[in-house]
Amino acid sequence: MHKVVPIGTTFVSVDFSKNQLIGEIPKELTCLTFLQTLNLSNNQLIRLIPSGPQFQTFSADSFQGNTGLCGFPLNISCRDTGENDNVPPPNPYRKDKAINWDYVSIAVGYVVGLGSILWLLFFYRSFRHKLNDHTEQVFEKGI
């Protein structure tokens, strides 16, 4: 087993290419956040490339020559192998972030209509008196 030891904090490059490595890429490698480059090309690695913040920065060239590897950043889908492509499943509870203009137009119409009536009641004395007179007539006829 190779030990990877950081050399400083600014740049670390690990080249395991053409080492006849066999099997899966260990998920623990995704924890090595100090890695700037990683080359695992031309080995006998298989299955899904692990996902992690650092692994998202490596190019497909880092994994070329491993016929059993699949997933990001390679253009090889893991669906053929029954693996997941590191793509999260769709969230059924996530709502579309698009604006529903039907509701917006209803709300604007309600605010404009109610605001117009309230504005007339507060600022036009003649309208207020006419409305009062009309309301009194309605109640007198009803009683």
N, C-alpha and C positions, 0 to 999 in steps of 0.2 A: 504494500500500500504506500502510495506517495504521500508525503506530508507537504502541505502548502503552508509556508511561513511568510507573512508579509515582510517586505523589505521597505521600510519607511511607510509613508502614508500617501505619497503622491502618485506612484505608478508601480503596478505589479502586473507582470505578464506571465502566464502559465501556458506552456506548450506541451501537450501530451499527444501530439500528432504522431502517427505511425509507430505507436507503442504496443500494438496488438492487444489493446484493452478490449475485454469481452463483457457483455452484460448491459445493465441499465446505468444511466448516469445517476450517481448518488444525489438524492435531494439535498443533502447537506451542503453541496457546492453552491446552492443558491444563497446560503448564508454568508458567503465570502464577499462582502460588499466592497472590499478593497480591490477586487480584481478589475482591471481595466480591459484586459484582453484574455481570452481563453481559447485555445485551439485544441479541439478534440477530433480533428479530421483524420480520415483514413485509419479507422480502428474497426472493431466489430461490435459497436454499441447498438443497442436495440431499444425499442419502445418509445414512449413519449419523452420529449425533452422537457425537463422540469421547468416550471415557471417561477419566476422571482424577479425582483426589481433589477438585479444585476444581469440576469440572463436575458432580459428584454433588450439589453443594449448590444448584445453580441450578434454579429452578422451570420448569415447562412453559411458563409465560408468556414466558420468555426466548427461546423458539424458535417461538412461534405465528406463523402466517401464512407459513410456508415449506412449501409443499405437498409438496416433495420430501424433507423430513427425516423420519427415523424413528429409533426407539430411545429409550432412557431419556433424559429424563424424560417424553417424549411417550407417549401411549397408542397410538402407531402402530407396528405390528410391521414389522420389516425383512424378514420372511420372504417377503412378497409381492415384494420387490425383490431377493431373493436375498442379502441382507446378513445379518450376524450382529447380534443385538440387544444386544450387550455382555454377554451372559449366558455365563459360562464353560461349556464342555461338561461333562457329568457325568464325574467321575473314576471309572473302573472299579476302581481300587485302593483307593478310600476305603471303609472299613468302617463299617457302621452303628454308632453309638455307644450303642445300646440294650444293656442288660445281658441276657445269655443266662442266664435263671434255671435252666435245666437243668444247666448246668455249675456254677453256684453251689451248687445243692442237692446235687450229687454231691460237691463238695469239702467242704461242711459235713458231710455224712454220713460221709465218710472221716475227717475230723479228729475228729469226735465218737466214732466207733467206735474208732479207734486210740487216742485219748486215754483213753477209758474202760478199755481193756485195759491200757494202760501205767499208769494210775492204780491199778488193782487190783493189778498186779504190784509196784509200789513201796510201796504203803501198806497192803496187807492181807497179813500174813504167812501166814495160813491159806490164802488163795487161792494164794499163791506155792508153798506146800508141796504143795497138791493138784495144781497144774499140773506141778510137778516129778515127783511120784509117777506121774501119768498119763503123762507123757512117757517116764519110765523103763520103764513097763510096755509101752508101744508099741514101744520099741527092743528090749526083751528078747524080745518075741514075734516081731519081725521078724528077729532074728539067730539 
